[in-house]
Amino acid sequence: MVRLSLLQEDGARVLPTLYDDNYLRLLPGETHTVTLSWPASALPSGRPKLRAEGYNTPPVTVRG
């Protein structure tokens, strides 16, 4: 299971964020496209980060 979180620059979650899918099951080498939406006022910096956390893997954070 992979859980996604949209983050602000300081690491706080951007709320509310809507995901068209979350808590994904991915096997090694698989890919999946997820669309996120959030109000502009919830992310004033305009520089999001996305964190993916898995049950059996360390969290990974990438800049948007």
C-alpha positions, 0 to 999 in steps of 0.5 A: 500500500502506498499513501500520498500526501501533498506538502507545503515547503515546511512539511505541513500537509496541504488541506484540503487536497483531493486525490482521484486515487490514494492508498495504492497497491503497486508492485515493483516497476509498476506505475500509476497516475494520480490527479490531485487538486487543492485550493490555491489559498491552501498552498500560498508558496505555490511550491508543493512537495509530494510524499509517497509512503509505503508499508514496506518502503521508506517515505520518498518526497519530491518537489512539484 
